[in-house]
Amino acid sequence: MSVFDPTFEDLGTTISIFPLTGVLLLPRGCLPLNIFEPRYLNMASDALKTDRMIGMIQPTDGSDNAENPKIYSTGCAGRIISFEEHDDGRYLITLKGTARFDIVEELETERGYRRVVPNWEPYAPDLEESSGAIPDRGEFLNSLRQYFDINSMDANWDAIEGAPCERLVTSIAMICPFEPSEKQALLEAPTLENRIEILAALINMAIMSNNGASNDKQ
């Protein structure tokens, strides 16, 4: 197995999972994580010794406080592509999304962290970059500018305007402060085209909601 470029056959029969509310990982997206809980330090250490894979998944109740919260049935696996250990014991890692998975069953915990049996089959296409296009890219970018202004978000617009479709959609979906259920909808979108539709709808709804709130104040 190449940990740098896994094929579908390389994907494991078990995977450790990291339940985290409001955090979205998509194939080929990069997610920085600050690891400090002992069980997740164990998880990261064990992943580094094996296939470097960790499954990101959201709790269904929007809470990270429970020891073992109920979780959605679909998550996304990421490969550790960078690792830094700090003097205070924390790990700073970056995951690069590989493929989504559905949970078949949950296994006994190992060194405090949770593990599942994943079903990769529905998401085999995740391993290949999609070549779709945003139907009206100019209109989408105009809406995105408004959304970023509303949320006081900075952006490198030259990079955004020149980014390939999938890379742009993945980055925007991951960084925007959508609700956890909305992020789950983006994750579970069957195709890139479906994800574009959901993303555009969420951005436009936020703009309309903000405009409505502004009008109410006048």
C-alpha positions as CSV (number, residue, x, y, z in Angstrom):
1,M,0.0,0.0,0.0
2,S,1.2,3.5,-0.8
3,V,0.2,5.8,2.1
4,F,0.8,8.8,-0.3
5,D,-1.6,7.6,-3.0
6,P,-3.9,4.9,-1.8
7,T,-6.1,2.9,-4.3
8,F,-9.5,1.6,-3.5
9,E,-8.0,-1.8,-2.8
10,D,-5.7,-0.2,-0.2
11,L,-8.6,1.2,1.9
12,G,-8.7,-0.6,5.2
13,T,-11.3,-3.0,6.7
14,T,-11.4,-0.9,9.9
15,I,-10.8,2.7,10.7
16,S,-10.6,4.9,13.8
17,I,-13.1,7.7,14.0
18,F,-12.8,11.2,15.4
19,P,-16.3,12.6,16.2
20,L,-16.3,16.4,15.9
21,T,-19.2,18.7,15.5
22,G,-19.3,21.2,12.7
23,V,-16.1,19.9,11.1
24,L,-16.3,18.8,7.5
25,L,-13.6,16.8,5.6
26,L,-14.1,16.1,1.9
27,P,-12.0,14.1,-0.5
28,R,-8.8,16.0,-1.4
29,G,-9.6,18.7,1.2
30,C,-7.0,19.5,3.8
31,L,-8.1,19.7,7.5
32,P,-5.7,20.9,10.3
33,L,-6.4,19.4,13.7
34,N,-5.1,20.3,17.2
35,I,-5.0,17.0,19.1
36,F,-4.8,17.1,22.9
37,E,-7.2,14.5,24.4
38,P,-5.2,11.4,25.5
39,R,-7.5,9.0,23.5
40,Y,-7.0,11.0,20.3
41,L,-3.3,11.3,20.9
42,N,-3.3,7.5,21.0
43,M,-5.4,7.4,17.8
44,A,-3.0,9.7,15.9
45,S,0.0,7.8,17.2
46,D,-1.5,4.5,16.1
47,A,-2.5,5.9,12.7
48,L,1.1,7.1,12.1
49,K,2.4,3.6,12.8
50,T,0.0,2.0,10.2
51,D,-1.9,3.5,7.3
52,R,-2.1,7.1,8.6
53,M,-5.9,7.1,8.1
54,I,-8.4,8.7,10.5
55,G,-12.2,8.9,9.9
56,M,-13.8,12.3,10.6
57,I,-17.5,12.1,11.5
58,Q,-20.1,14.3,13.2
59,P,-22.2,13.6,16.3
60,T,-25.9,13.7,15.5
61,D,-26.8,15.8,18.5
62,G,-24.3,18.6,17.7
63,S,-22.4,18.0,21.0
64,D,-18.8,16.8,21.6
65,N,-19.3,16.6,25.3
66,A,-20.5,13.1,25.6
67,E,-17.9,10.3,26.0
68,N,-19.3,8.4,23.1
69,P,-21.9,10.6,21.3
70,K,-24.3,9.2,18.7
71,I,-22.8,9.8,15.3
72,Y,-24.0,10.1,11.7
73,S,-23.6,7.0,9.6
74,T,-21.4,8.7,6.9
75,G,-18.0,10.2,7.4
76,C,-14.9,10.9,5.4
77,A,-11.5,9.3,5.9
78,G,-8.3,11.4,5.8
79,R,-4.7,10.6,5.5
80,I,-2.2,12.3,7.9
81,I,0.1,14.4,5.6
82,S,1.8,16.5,8.2
83,F,2.6,16.0,11.9
84,E,4.1,18.2,14.6
85,E,4.6,17.3,18.2
86,H,4.6,20.2,20.7
87,D,6.4,20.4,24.1
88,D,3.0,20.5,25.9
89,G,2.1,17.1,24.4
90,R,-0.2,18.3,21.7
91,Y,-0.1,17.0,18.2
92,L,-0.8,19.3,15.3
93,I,-1.7,17.2,12.3
94,T,-3.2,17.8,8.8
95,L,-5.5,15.3,7.2
96,K,-6.0,15.2,3.5
97,G,-9.4,13.7,2.6
98,T,-9.3,10.4,0.8
99,A,-12.8,8.9,0.5
100,R,-16.1,8.9,2.3
101,F,-17.5,5.8,4.0
102,D,-20.7,4.4,5.6
103,I,-20.5,2.7,9.0
104,V,-21.3,-1.0,8.8
105,E,-20.7,-1.6,12.6
106,E,-18.9,-0.1,15.5
107,L,-16.1,-2.2,17.2
108,E,-14.8,-2.1,20.7
109,T,-12.7,0.9,21.6
110,E,-8.9,0.6,21.4
111,R,-6.8,2.7,23.7
112,G,-9.8,4.9,24.4
113,Y,-10.8,5.8,20.8
114,R,-13.6,4.5,18.7
115,R,-13.2,2.2,15.6
116,V,-15.7,1.1,12.9
117,V,-16.0,-1.2,10.0
118,P,-16.4,1.1,6.9
119,N,-18.2,0.4,3.7
120,W,-16.2,2.2,1.0
121,E,-18.1,0.8,-2.0
122,P,-20.6,3.7,-2.6
123,Y,-17.8,6.2,-2.7
124,A,-15.2,4.6,-4.9
125,P,-15.4,7.6,-7.3
126,D,-14.1,9.8,-4.5
127,L,-10.6,8.6,-5.3
128,E,-10.6,10.3,-8.6
129,E,-10.9,14.1,-9.0
130,S,-14.1,15.3,-10.5
131,S,-14.1,17.5,-13.6
132,G,-17.5,19.2,-13.1
133,A,-18.2,22.9,-13.5
134,I,-20.2,25.5,-11.6
135,P,-23.1,26.4,-13.9
136,D,-22.7,30.2,-13.5
137,R,-19.4,30.7,-11.9
138,G,-19.6,34.5,-12.0
139,E,-22.9,34.6,-10.2
140,F,-21.6,32.1,-7.7
141,L,-18.5,34.1,-6.9
142,N,-20.6,37.3,-6.5
143,S,-22.8,35.5,-4.0
144,L,-19.7,34.2,-2.3
145,R,-18.3,37.7,-1.9
146,Q,-21.5,38.8,-0.2
147,Y,-21.4,35.8,2.1
148,F,-17.8,36.4,3.1
149,D,-18.6,40.1,3.8
150,I,-21.6,39.1,5.9
151,N,-19.4,36.7,8.0
152,S,-16.4,39.0,8.0
153,M,-14.3,36.4,6.3
154,D,-11.1,37.3,4.5
155,A,-10.2,35.6,1.2
156,N,-7.5,35.6,-1.6
157,W,-9.9,36.4,-4.4
158,D,-7.2,35.9,-7.1
159,A,-6.7,32.3,-5.9
160,I,-10.5,31.7,-5.6
161,E,-11.2,33.0,-9.1
162,G,-8.4,30.8,-10.6
163,A,-9.2,27.6,-8.6
164,P,-10.4,24.5,-10.4
165,C,-14.1,23.7,-9.7
166,E,-13.7,20.8,-7.3
167,R,-10.9,22.4,-5.3
168,L,-13.0,25.6,-5.0
169,V,-16.2,23.8,-3.9
170,T,-14.3,21.6,-1.5
171,S,-12.5,24.5,0.2
172,I,-15.6,26.7,0.4
173,A,-17.7,23.9,1.8
174,M,-15.1,23.1,4.5
175,I,-14.4,26.6,5.7
176,C,-17.8,28.3,5.7
177,P,-19.6,28.4,9.1
178,F,-22.6,26.4,8.1
179,E,-24.7,24.5,10.6
180,P,-23.6,20.9,11.4
181,S,-26.6,19.4,9.6
182,E,-25.8,21.6,6.6
183,K,-22.2,20.4,6.6
184,Q,-23.5,16.8,6.7
185,A,-25.7,17.5,3.7
186,L,-22.6,18.7,1.8
187,L,-20.7,15.6,2.8
188,E,-23.5,13.2,1.7
189,A,-24.1,14.9,-1.7
190,P,-23.8,12.1,-4.2
191,T,-21.9,14.0,-6.8
192,L,-19.9,17.2,-7.2
193,E,-22.9,18.7,-9.1
194,N,-25.2,18.0,-6.2
195,R,-22.7,19.5,-3.8
196,I,-22.5,22.7,-5.9
197,E,-26.3,23.0,-5.8
198,I,-26.4,22.6,-2.0
199,L,-23.5,25.0,-1.5
200,A,-25.1,27.7,-3.7
201,A,-28.4,27.3,-1.9
202,L,-26.9,27.6,1.5
203,I,-24.9,30.7,0.6
204,N,-28.0,32.3,-1.0
205,M,-30.2,31.5,2.0
206,A,-27.7,33.1,4.3
207,I,-27.6,36.2,2.1
208,M,-31.4,36.4,2.0
209,S,-31.6,35.9,5.8
210,N,-29.1,38.7,6.4
211,N,-31.0,41.0,4.0
212,G,-34.3,40.3,5.8
213,A,-32.7,41.0,9.1
214,S,-31.3,44.3,7.8
215,N,-34.7,45.4,6.5
216,D,-36.3,44.6,9.8
217,K,-34.0,47.0,11.5
218,Q,-34.8,49.9,9.2
